[in-house]
Amino acid sequence: MRKKIVAGNWKMNKTLPEGIELAKEVNEKVKALHPAGVQVVLGTPFIHLSEVNKTVNAPQLAVSAQNCATEASGAYTGEISAAMVASTGCRYVILGHSERRSYYGETDAILVKKVAQALENNLEIIFCVGEVLEERESERHFEVVRSQLEKGLFQLDKSAFARIVIAYEPVWAIGTGKTATAAQAQEMHAFIRSVVNGKYGTEAAQNTSILYGGSLNAKNADELFSNPDVDGGLIGGASLKAEDFAAIIASREAH
């Protein structure tokens, strides 16, 4: 059975003391909610990882990096390897986020290397796919997402692919206040599952968690999570407030 997952992506927010305090607040709220059927993930900046891993102890909580390097080690000033990430106690890493693709020029070829590094270091991957507004308006959104899946992930064998969580993020809905309709989200998630089915078979497709990641918040969570192929969310701004994040977790548990 695939997991219900609510993952927070803090992006470049929170100083270390602020991040520790937020992690403590989320930890206590998760303990109070006791959402037995939901995996909660905190995607923090690199400098927070070690301390946040020491801070959280709710059994449903895991910690994620937001990125990792393409190489294992070496003269790569400013980079953080997957081994370094894993050494902090992290369980997950977010790869392929639209901001990394757009602002830092991450290509499919780069992501293939990052995926390999993450898996070699026993990290589970939240792999992001999604289209920009022009691609949606020109009705190329399915083509774009299929290509991102095939070029970024389909080099993996079935056992490696089992460690992938897919996050669909319509880029036009990130940080804009716009949200794909529940029907649009379900349509794309069902499409993603069909593409996975075509490559890895029905069992793998049914076991793959697919998260929605486009301005999901406490107000629209219920509607989005009511869809059969929306297994959870990759949350941006709403993950920076413990109360809002907890409301989304409670909504995922309810569905």
C-alpha positions in Angstrom: 0.0 0.0 0.0 1.3 3.4 -0.9 2.0 5.9 1.9 0.1 9.1 2.7 2.8 11.8 3.0 2.7 15.4 4.0 6.1 17.0 3.4 7.0 20.6 4.2 9.6 22.4 2.0 10.9 25.3 4.1 13.0 26.5 1.1 15.4 29.3 2.1 13.6 30.3 5.3 14.2 30.3 9.0 17.5 30.9 10.8 18.8 27.9 12.7 17.2 28.9 16.1 13.9 29.7 14.3 14.1 26.3 12.5 14.7 24.4 15.7 11.7 26.2 17.3 9.4 25.4 14.3 10.5 21.8 14.3 9.7 21.5 18.1 6.3 23.0 17.5 5.5 20.6 14.6 6.8 17.7 16.6 4.5 18.4 19.5 1.5 18.9 17.1 2.2 15.6 15.4 2.4 13.9 18.7 -0.9 15.4 19.7 -2.5 14.4 16.3 -0.9 11.0 16.3 -1.6 10.6 12.5 -0.8 6.9 12.4 -1.4 6.6 8.7 0.6 9.7 7.6 4.3 10.1 7.1 5.3 13.7 7.9 8.5 15.1 6.4 10.3 18.3 7.3 12.4 19.6 4.3 14.8 22.0 6.0 17.8 24.0 4.8 21.1 22.1 5.0 22.4 23.9 8.1 19.2 22.8 10.1 19.4 19.1 9.2 21.5 17.8 12.1 19.8 19.8 14.8 16.3 19.2 13.6 17.0 15.4 13.4 18.1 15.6 17.1 15.0 17.7 18.0 12.1 15.6 16.5 11.0 12.3 18.0 7.4 11.8 16.9 7.4 8.4 15.2 5.6 9.8 12.2 8.2 12.5 11.5 11.2 12.3 9.2 13.6 14.9 8.0 14.6 15.8 4.4 17.2 17.8 2.6 16.1 20.1 -0.2 18.9 19.1 -2.6 22.2 17.2 -2.9 25.2 17.2 -5.1 25.9 15.3 -8.3 29.2 14.0 -7.0 30.2 11.9 -4.0 33.0 14.1 -2.8 35.8 16.4 -4.0 36.7 19.9 -4.9 33.1 21.3 -5.2 33.1 24.4 -3.1 29.7 25.0 -1.4 28.2 21.7 -2.4 26.6 19.1 0.0 26.9 15.5 -0.9 24.2 12.8 -0.4 26.6 11.1 2.1 26.7 14.3 4.1 22.9 14.6 4.1 22.6 11.0 5.2 25.1 11.4 8.0 22.8 13.9 9.7 20.1 11.3 10.1 18.0 12.4 7.1 15.7 9.9 5.5 14.6 11.9 2.4 15.9 14.4 -0.1 13.9 16.6 -2.5 15.2 16.5 -6.1 14.1 18.2 -9.3 12.1 21.0 -7.6 11.0 23.6 -10.2 13.0 26.3 -8.5 16.2 24.2 -8.9 15.4 23.5 -12.5 14.6 27.1 -13.3 16.9 29.2 -11.2 20.0 26.9 -11.2 19.6 25.2 -14.6 19.2 21.6 -13.3 18.8 19.4 -16.3 17.5 15.9 -16.6 21.1 14.7 -16.9 22.1 16.5 -13.7 19.1 15.0 -11.9 20.0 11.4 -13.0 23.4 11.9 -11.2 21.7 13.3 -8.1 19.2 10.5 -8.0 22.0 7.9 -8.2 23.9 9.6 -5.4 20.9 9.8 -3.2 20.0 6.1 -3.7 23.6 5.0 -3.1 23.4 6.7 0.3 20.0 5.0 1.2 18.0 8.2 0.9 14.4 8.1 -0.2 13.7 10.7 -2.9 10.8 13.1 -3.4 11.2 13.8 -7.1 9.4 16.8 -8.5 7.8 17.1 -11.9 5.5 19.7 -13.4 4.8 22.2 -16.2 5.1 26.0 -16.5 2.1 28.1 -17.5 3.0 28.3 -21.2 3.2 24.5 -21.3 -0.2 24.1 -19.6 -1.8 26.7 -21.9 -0.4 25.0 -25.0 -1.7 21.6 -23.8 1.8 20.1 -23.5 1.6 19.5 -19.8 1.2 15.7 -20.1 4.1 15.5 -22.6 6.4 17.6 -20.3 5.6 15.5 -17.2 6.1 12.2 -19.1 9.5 13.5 -20.4 10.6 14.5 -16.9 9.7 11.1 -15.5 11.3 9.1 -18.3 14.5 11.2 -18.5 15.0 11.6 -14.7 13.8 8.3 -13.2 13.3 5.6 -15.7 16.9 4.5 -15.8 16.2 2.9 -12.4 15.3 -0.7 -11.9 12.1 -1.6 -10.1 13.6 -2.1 -6.7 15.3 1.4 -6.9 12.2 3.0 -8.2 10.3 1.7 -5.1 12.3 4.4 -3.1 10.9 7.2 -5.1 8.0 9.5 -4.1 6.7 11.7 -7.0 5.6 15.3 -6.4 3.5 17.0 -9.1 4.0 20.7 -8.9 2.2 22.8 -11.5 4.8 25.5 -11.6 2.3 28.2 -12.4 0.7 27.5 -9.0 3.8 27.7 -6.8 3.8 30.8 -4.6 1.3 32.5 -6.8 -1.8 31.8 -4.7 -3.2 29.9 -7.7 -4.0 26.2 -7.3 -4.8 23.6 -9.8 -8.4 22.5 -9.4 -9.0 19.2 -7.6 -10.0 17.8 -11.0 -6.7 19.0 -12.7 -4.6 17.6 -9.9 -6.4 14.2 -10.0 -6.1 14.1 -13.8 -2.4 14.7 -13.7 -1.8 12.3 -10.8 -3.7 9.6 -12.6 -1.7 10.2 -15.7 1.6 10.0 -13.7 0.4 6.7 -12.3 -0.4 5.4 -15.7 3.1 6.3 -17.0 4.7 4.5 -14.0 2.4 1.5 -14.8 3.6 1.5 -18.4 7.2 1.3 -17.2 7.2 -0.7 -14.0 3.8 -2.5 -13.9 0.6 -2.2 -12.0 1.9 -3.1 -8.5 4.7 -0.5 -8.7 2.3 2.1 -9.9 -0.2 1.4 -7.2 2.5 1.5 -4.5 4.0 4.9 -5.7 3.0 7.8 -3.6 2.2 10.9 -5.7 2.1 14.3 -3.9 0.5 17.5 -5.0 2.8 20.6 -4.7 1.2 23.8 -5.8 0.0 26.3 -3.1 -1.6 23.6 -1.1 -2.9 25.0 2.2 -5.2 24.3 5.1 -8.2 25.7 3.2 -7.9 23.6 0.0 -6.3 20.4 1.5 -9.6 18.5 2.0 -10.7 19.0 -1.6 -7.3 17.9 -3.0 -6.9 15.0 -0.7 -10.3 13.6 -1.5 -9.0 12.5 -4.9 -8.0 8.9 -5.2 -4.6 9.5 -6.8 -3.5 12.5 -4.6 -1.6 10.7 -1.8 -0.4 13.8 0.0 1.3 17.1 -0.5 4.6 18.9 -0.8 3.9 22.1 1.1 5.7 25.4 0.8 4.6 28.5 2.6 2.0 26.7 4.8 4.7 24.5 6.2 6.4 27.5 7.9 3.5 27.8 10.4 3.1 24.8 12.7 -0.7 25.3 13.1 -1.3 25.5 9.4 0.9 22.5 8.7 -0.8 20.5 11.4 -4.2 21.3 9.8 -3.0 19.9 6.5 -1.7 16.8 8.3 -5.0 16.3 10.0 -6.8 16.6 6.6 -4.6 14.0 5.1 -5.3 11.6 8.0 -9.0 12.2 7.6 -8.9 11.0 3.9 
